[in-house]
Amino acid sequence: MARGIGANCAVLDECRRYALDTAQLHGIWGGLTEPERAECAEKCCCTTTAADIRAPSVSAF
């Protein structure tokens, strides 16, 4: 359902970039699922790695 809603979103690319830049772990972001974002991170030259997306980050709080 989320994919259908976001398919025509005006900020789809920005949303996808945000998800990759911030290693979002859950949900559909920029039309991509978690495994799809991990695959994208492996293929592109962004700072996020597939490991960042697949494994939860530890907070320093």
MODELLER restraints for C-alpha pairs under 7 A, 6 or more apart:
rsr = mdl.restraints
at = mdl.atoms
rsr.add(forms.Gaussian(group=physical.xy_distance, feature=features.Distance(at['CA:2:A'], at['CA:28:A']), mean=6.54, stdev=0.5))
rsr.add(forms.Gaussian(group=physical.xy_distance, feature=features.Distance(at['CA:3:A'], at['CA:28:A']), mean=6.81, stdev=0.5))
rsr.add(forms.Gaussian(group=physical.xy_distance, feature=features.Distance(at['CA:3:A'], at['CA:31:A']), mean=5.58, stdev=0.5))
rsr.add(forms.Gaussian(group=physical.xy_distance, feature=features.Distance(at['CA:6:A'], at['CA:31:A']), mean=6.43, stdev=0.5))
rsr.add(forms.Gaussian(group=physical.xy_distance, feature=features.Distance(at['CA:7:A'], at['CA:31:A']), mean=6.59, stdev=0.5))
rsr.add(forms.Gaussian(group=physical.xy_distance, feature=features.Distance(at['CA:12:A'], at['CA:30:A']), mean=4.87, stdev=0.5))
rsr.add(forms.Gaussian(group=physical.xy_distance, feature=features.Distance(at['CA:13:A'], at['CA:30:A']), mean=6.15, stdev=0.5))
rsr.add(forms.Gaussian(group=physical.xy_distance, feature=features.Distance(at['CA:15:A'], at['CA:29:A']), mean=6.07, stdev=0.5))
rsr.add(forms.Gaussian(group=physical.xy_distance, feature=features.Distance(at['CA:15:A'], at['CA:30:A']), mean=4.71, stdev=0.5))
rsr.add(forms.Gaussian(group=physical.xy_distance, feature=features.Distance(at['CA:16:A'], at['CA:29:A']), mean=5.61, stdev=0.5))
rsr.add(forms.Gaussian(group=physical.xy_distance, feature=features.Distance(at['CA:16:A'], at['CA:30:A']), mean=3.76, stdev=0.5))
rsr.add(forms.Gaussian(group=physical.xy_distance, feature=features.Distance(at['CA:19:A'], at['CA:29:A']), mean=5.96, stdev=0.5))
rsr.add(forms.Gaussian(group=physical.xy_distance, feature=features.Distance(at['CA:20:A'], at['CA:37:A']), mean=6.75, stdev=0.5))
rsr.add(forms.Gaussian(group=physical.xy_distance, feature=features.Distance(at['CA:20:A'], at['CA:41:A']), mean=6.83, stdev=0.5))
rsr.add(forms.Gaussian(group=physical.xy_distance, feature=features.Distance(at['CA:20:A'], at['CA:48:A']), mean=5.87, stdev=0.5))
rsr.add(forms.Gaussian(group=physical.xy_distance, feature=features.Distance(at['CA:21:A'], at['CA:47:A']), mean=6.54, stdev=0.5))
rsr.add(forms.Gaussian(group=physical.xy_distance, feature=features.Distance(at['CA:21:A'], at['CA:48:A']), mean=5.78, stdev=0.5))
rsr.add(forms.Gaussian(group=physical.xy_distance, feature=features.Distance(at['CA:23:A'], at['CA:48:A']), mean=6.19, stdev=0.5))
rsr.add(forms.Gaussian(group=physical.xy_distance, feature=features.Distance(at['CA:23:A'], at['CA:52:A']), mean=5.83, stdev=0.5))
rsr.add(forms.Gaussian(group=physical.xy_distance, feature=features.Distance(at['CA:23:A'], at['CA:53:A']), mean=5.01, stdev=0.5))
rsr.add(forms.Gaussian(group=physical.xy_distance, feature=features.Distance(at['CA:24:A'], at['CA:53:A']), mean=6.35, stdev=0.5))
rsr.add(forms.Gaussian(group=physical.xy_distance, feature=features.Distance(at['CA:25:A'], at['CA:34:A']), mean=6.21, stdev=0.5))
rsr.add(forms.Gaussian(group=physical.xy_distance, feature=features.Distance(at['CA:25:A'], at['CA:53:A']), mean=5.44, stdev=0.5))
rsr.add(forms.Gaussian(group=physical.xy_distance, feature=features.Distance(at['CA:25:A'], at['CA:54:A']), mean=6.86, stdev=0.5))
rsr.add(forms.Gaussian(group=physical.xy_distance, feature=features.Distance(at['CA:26:A'], at['CA:34:A']), mean=6.31, stdev=0.5))
rsr.add(forms.Gaussian(group=physical.xy_distance, feature=features.Distance(at['CA:27:A'], at['CA:33:A']), mean=6.34, stdev=0.5))
rsr.add(forms.Gaussian(group=physical.xy_distance, feature=features.Distance(at['CA:27:A'], at['CA:34:A']), mean=6.91, stdev=0.5))
rsr.add(forms.Gaussian(group=physical.xy_distance, feature=features.Distance(at['CA:34:A'], at['CA:53:A']), mean=6.93, stdev=0.5))
rsr.add(forms.Gaussian(group=physical.xy_distance, feature=features.Distance(at['CA:38:A'], at['CA:50:A']), mean=4.24, stdev=0.5))
rsr.add(forms.Gaussian(group=physical.xy_distance, feature=features.Distance(at['CA:38:A'], at['CA:53:A']), mean=5.81, stdev=0.5))
rsr.add(forms.Gaussian(group=physical.xy_distance, feature=features.Distance(at['CA:38:A'], at['CA:54:A']), mean=6.86, stdev=0.5))
rsr.add(forms.Gaussian(group=physical.xy_distance, feature=features.Distance(at['CA:39:A'], at['CA:50:A']), mean=6.61, stdev=0.5))
rsr.add(forms.Gaussian(group=physical.xy_distance, feature=features.Distance(at['CA:41:A'], at['CA:48:A']), mean=6.01, stdev=0.5))
rsr.add(forms.Gaussian(group=physical.xy_distance, feature=features.Distance(at['CA:41:A'], at['CA:49:A']), mean=5.33, stdev=0.5))
rsr.add(forms.Gaussian(group=physical.xy_distance, feature=features.Distance(at['CA:41:A'], at['CA:50:A']), mean=5.49, stdev=0.5))
rsr.add(forms.Gaussian(group=physical.xy_distance, feature=features.Distance(at['CA:42:A'], at['CA:49:A']), mean=6.20, stdev=0.5))
rsr.add(forms.Gaussian(group=physical.xy_distance, feature=features.Distance(at['CA:42:A'], at['CA:50:A']), mean=5.74, stdev=0.5))
